[in-house]
Each structure stands twice: as C-alpha cells, then as structure tokens.
Amino acid sequence: MLSILTEIIQQLNGSVFVLLLILIFVGIALFKAGRWVELFKTHEKRMDGFDGLKEDVIVIKTKVDLIYQNTNPNSPIRAASPINLTDVGQEIVSNLQAMEVLNKYADELKKEVDKGSPKNPYDIQMMAMEVARKNLLEKLDEHELVKVKEEAYKRGLLIEDVLSVFGVLLRNCILKERNIPISDIDKHAPKQ
C-alpha cells in the first residue's frame, strides 16, 4: 500500500500533490463538521424536551400551592375562584394595617402587575398574587417587615402566606380601578 502511494507521488507533479492533500484535509474537516452538527442537533432535541418540563413544573407548583392553601387551617386565603380571605386573612389585614401598607406601595406594585400583561380578571388576580409575594417583601421598610415576620411566626405561616393577603388586596384595588367586578374572575378561570 505504501509503495503504491510512493509511486503515485513520484508520478504526480508538486501542485497536483498539494491539491490532493488539500482535498484530503477538506474531506476530514467536512467529516468533523458533520459530526459537530449531528451532536448539536442531538442536544437541541434534548433541550426541546425541557421546554415542556418547565410548563409541567409550573402546573405542579400551582396545584401544590392550591392543596397547601386548602388544607392549611391557618391559611389566610382560600383557593377558590375568586381567591378570597379567610377569617385568619381578615385578622392579618387588621393586625398589619395592610391597606395602609398596600396604599404606600400600590403604584409600584400595579406597574409590576401591568408588566405581566394580564389579559383578563383572572390574569390580574394571578399576577397580583405573584407580585405581592415576590416584590412587596423588598419594598417594605424595616418596621413593616418585622411586623410581617412576627405575624407569620405567630400563626405558623410562611412569609409568602402573609404576603398573599396583600395580593388579594392588590387584586381588589386593581379590579376596582378598572370597574371590573370580582365575580368576573370566574368567567376567565381555567377549566379544571
């Protein structure tokens, strides 16, 4: 085999030999590039599978949250449609002077809700709950934060549970400003 290759090289002139080498290197490069493309396509297929997983996790998280809210006797809200305050929630509103606190941060929180582009009253409700749980905590001053933490500790609740009371109040405020009755939430709630 080697002798045949040596004989071919001797018969070819230099430029043909260089072109033959270039052709071999291009072939190897194309082969390697094809392997990389195949590898990336495989990874892309795997990543597409994760998109559906993200949606499944959101659904599971929502259901677990609803189960928690409906089985916790100390829950400040009842996961019904529309979400409403329990007697515990009403007590928390009173103890924290929640309306006064909410009014202090309402404009900023409403803007956060609007960033989520809610399309109907149900979306407003869900965005208000999320904004209250995620954004209000960082806005509270030290005194308000201590009161929220003490209330959560006293009742054996998570801080997010106490903040959900503010979510209901924020939702009510937004719906009132837009002249939307709270009962309209039921018209847009997803069917179970």
C-alpha positions, 0 to 999 in steps of 0.5 A: 500500500505504501509503495503504491502511494510512493509511486503515485507521488513520484508520478504526480507533479508538486501542485497536483500533490498539494491539491490532493492533500488539500482535498484530503484535509477538506474531506476530514474537516467536512467529516468533523463538521458533520459530526459537530452538527449531528451532536448539536442537533442531538442536544437541541432535541434534548433541550426541546424536551425541557421546554415542556418540563418547565410548563409541567413544573409550573402546573405542579407548583400551582396545584401544590400551592392550591392543596397547601392553601386548602388544607392549611387551617391557618391559611389566610386565603382560600383557593377558590375562584375568586381567591378570597380571605379567610377569617385568619386573612381578615385578622392579618389585614387588621393586625398589619394595617395592610391597606395602609401598607398596600396604599404606600406601595400600590403604584409600584406594585400595579406597574409590576402587575401591568408588566405581566400583561394580564389579559383578563380578571383572572390574569390580574388576580394571578399576577397580583398574587405573584407580585405581592409575594415576590416584590412587596417583601423588598419594598417594605421598610424595616418596621413593616417587615418585622411586623410581617415576620412576627405575624407569620411566626405567630400563626405558623405561616410562611412569609409568602402566606402573609404576603398573599393577603396583600395580593388579594388586596392588590387584586381588589384595588386593581379590579376596582380601578378598572370597574371590573367586578370580582365575580368576573374572575370566574368567567376567565378561570381555567377549566379544571 
